[in-house]
Amino acid sequence: MNLAPLPPGAAVAPGLATVHADAALLAFDKPSGLLSVPGRGPDKQDCLATRAQASYADARVVHRLDMATSGLIVMARGLEMQRRLSQCFADRHTHKAYVALADGWLAEDDGEIDLPLLTDWPNRPRQKIDPVLGKPSQTRWRVLARLQDASGQPCTRLALIPITGRTHQLRVHLLALGHALLGDTLYASAEVQQRAPRLMLHAQALRLPHPETGATLALTCPAPF
């Protein structure tokens, strides 16, 4: 079995950049604006899963990225590999790293956010912090650079490590710090939304044990911003 990763950007599945492909799993660079799985309605059937399955009939969903988020997403090949990989994610044997651009300059160089999250049901799909009913949620962050965007406004380039994997966790946690992500149409102010053409959040690295060999598989996909 060939476990060597493909060159970044190698086009295997139509409409997708393939980062890695072997007999057990696939890894793709999902573009911002593409669904991970089909949504409701005929206009929401184009997604990463259906594009991958056009080339790999045995491709199975393991995890997802928000539609607005770009970057690494893994699919299993076959039901047994899906079971193994899903268990790997559930047991937190994966290590994920994101890159983001946030509004303003964070005062500290690094830190950890520990704020429980709950679905804001009247305003779905938005999430909210709820110290009573929320599920435990932790994010580690580190400043990579303090910058100015194209309009001259301060912004911070961040490395984000989600310890848990709640819906919209990184976006809500940064908002709670007072530093919404640029281009975030769900949580940022109109002014912060307009300072980027997309949500500035990218899944850049993923490390996990290979479901067949157990060897550590380290995948990387540089941010396009």
C-alpha positions in Angstrom: 0.0 0.0 0.0 1.4 3.4 -1.0 1.3 5.8 2.0 3.3 8.6 0.4 1.4 11.9 0.2 0.6 13.3 -3.2 2.1 16.7 -4.1 0.0 19.6 -2.8 -2.6 20.6 -5.3 -2.5 17.4 -7.3 -5.9 17.1 -9.0 -7.3 13.6 -8.6 -10.9 14.2 -7.7 -12.5 16.8 -10.0 -12.8 20.2 -8.4 -10.7 19.2 -5.4 -7.0 19.6 -4.5 -5.8 16.2 -3.2 -3.2 16.3 -0.5 -3.0 12.6 0.2 -4.5 9.4 -1.1 -3.9 5.7 -0.2 -5.9 2.5 0.2 -7.3 3.6 3.6 -7.9 7.3 3.5 -8.0 10.5 1.5 -7.2 14.0 2.4 -8.3 17.1 0.5 -7.9 20.9 0.7 -11.5 22.1 0.9 -12.0 25.6 -0.6 -13.9 28.2 1.4 -17.5 28.3 0.2 -17.8 24.6 -0.5 -20.0 22.4 1.7 -18.4 19.3 3.3 -21.5 17.2 2.9 -24.8 17.7 0.9 -27.2 20.2 2.4 -31.0 20.4 2.1 -32.3 21.2 -1.4 -31.1 20.5 -4.9 -29.0 23.7 -4.9 -26.8 22.3 -2.0 -25.8 18.9 -3.4 -22.4 20.1 -4.7 -20.0 19.4 -1.8 -16.6 17.9 -1.0 -18.1 14.5 -0.3 -19.9 14.2 -3.7 -16.8 15.5 -5.6 -14.6 13.0 -3.9 -17.0 10.1 -4.5 -17.0 10.9 -8.2 -13.4 9.6 -8.3 -13.5 7.3 -5.2 -16.7 5.4 -4.9 -15.7 4.1 -1.5 -15.0 7.5 0.0 -16.8 7.9 3.4 -17.3 11.0 5.6 -15.4 11.1 8.8 -15.5 14.8 9.9 -16.5 18.2 8.5 -15.4 21.8 8.2 -17.7 24.7 8.1 -18.7 25.8 4.6 -16.8 29.1 5.1 -13.6 27.4 6.4 -11.0 26.1 4.1 -8.3 23.5 4.5 -7.6 19.9 5.4 -10.5 17.4 5.5 -10.1 13.6 5.7 -12.3 10.9 4.2 -12.1 7.2 4.8 -12.1 4.5 2.1 -14.7 1.9 3.0 -16.9 1.2 6.0 -14.2 -0.3 8.2 -11.7 2.6 7.7 -14.6 5.0 8.4 -15.3 3.2 11.7 -11.6 3.3 12.7 -11.1 6.9 11.7 -14.4 8.1 13.3 -13.2 6.4 16.6 -9.9 8.1 16.3 -11.6 11.5 16.1 -14.0 10.7 18.9 -11.2 9.6 21.1 -9.2 12.8 20.3 -6.3 11.0 18.9 -6.0 13.6 16.2 -4.1 16.9 16.4 -5.5 19.8 14.4 -4.0 23.2 13.7 -5.7 26.2 12.1 -4.5 29.6 10.9 -6.7 32.6 11.2 -6.8 36.4 10.9 -8.6 38.2 13.7 -9.6 41.8 14.2 -7.3 44.0 16.3 -4.1 43.1 18.1 -4.2 40.6 20.9 -2.4 41.9 23.9 -0.9 38.6 25.0 1.2 36.3 22.9 -0.6 33.1 23.7 -3.3 31.6 25.9 -6.2 29.2 26.3 -9.9 29.8 26.0 -12.1 27.6 28.2 -15.7 28.6 27.5 -18.7 26.1 27.2 -20.7 26.3 24.0 -24.4 25.7 23.2 -26.4 26.0 20.0 -28.4 29.2 19.9 -31.6 27.5 18.8 -33.6 30.6 17.8 -30.7 31.8 15.7 -29.3 28.5 14.3 -26.7 27.7 13.1 -25.2 30.3 15.5 -23.6 29.0 18.7 -23.3 30.9 22.0 -21.4 30.7 25.3 -23.5 29.2 28.1 -21.8 28.5 31.4 -24.7 26.5 32.7 -25.9 24.3 29.8 -22.9 24.6 27.4 -20.6 21.7 26.5 -17.0 22.0 27.6 -14.9 23.7 24.9 -11.2 24.6 24.9 -9.1 26.4 22.3 -5.3 27.2 22.5 -4.1 30.1 20.6 -0.7 31.7 19.7 0.1 35.0 18.0 2.0 34.5 14.8 2.2 38.2 13.7 0.5 41.5 14.5 -0.3 43.1 11.1 -2.4 45.6 9.3 -4.9 44.6 6.7 -5.4 46.2 3.2 -7.4 49.0 4.8 -4.7 49.8 7.3 -6.7 48.3 10.2 -4.9 46.2 12.9 -5.3 42.4 12.7 -3.6 39.4 14.2 -2.4 36.3 12.5 -3.1 33.4 14.9 -2.3 29.7 15.2 -5.4 28.0 16.8 -5.4 24.5 18.3 -8.9 23.2 19.2 -8.8 20.8 22.1 -12.4 20.0 21.6 -14.3 20.1 18.3 -17.6 22.0 18.9 -19.5 23.6 16.0 -18.1 27.1 15.3 -15.8 26.8 18.3 -12.9 28.8 17.0 -15.1 31.6 15.7 -17.1 32.0 18.9 -14.1 31.7 21.2 -12.2 34.5 19.3 -15.3 36.6 19.4 -15.5 36.1 23.2 -11.9 37.5 23.4 -13.1 40.6 21.5 -11.3 39.7 18.3 -13.8 38.3 15.8 -12.3 36.7 12.7 -12.1 38.8 9.5 -14.8 37.9 7.0 -17.0 36.1 9.5 -20.6 36.7 8.3 -22.1 34.9 11.3 -20.3 36.5 14.3 -18.3 39.6 13.2 -19.7 43.1 12.9 -20.5 44.4 9.4 -17.2 46.4 9.3 -15.1 43.4 10.3 -17.0 41.2 7.8 -16.2 43.5 4.9 -12.4 43.6 5.6 -11.9 40.2 4.0 -13.5 38.4 0.9 -14.0 35.2 3.0 -13.8 33.8 6.5 -10.1 34.0 7.3 -9.9 30.6 8.9 -8.0 27.6 7.4 -7.3 24.1 8.7 -3.6 23.9 8.0 -2.3 20.8 9.7 -3.7 17.5 10.8 -1.8 14.7 12.6 -3.4 11.3 13.3 -2.5 7.6 13.5 -3.0 5.8 10.2 -6.0 3.5 10.5 -4.2 0.5 9.0 -0.6 0.9 10.1 -0.9 2.9 13.3 2.1 5.1 12.1 1.7 8.8 12.6 0.4 10.5 9.4 1.2 14.3 9.4 -0.7 16.3 6.7 -0.2 19.9 5.9 -1.9 22.4 3.6 -0.6 26.0 3.6 -3.2 28.8 4.2 -4.1 30.7 1.0 -4.0 34.0 3.0 
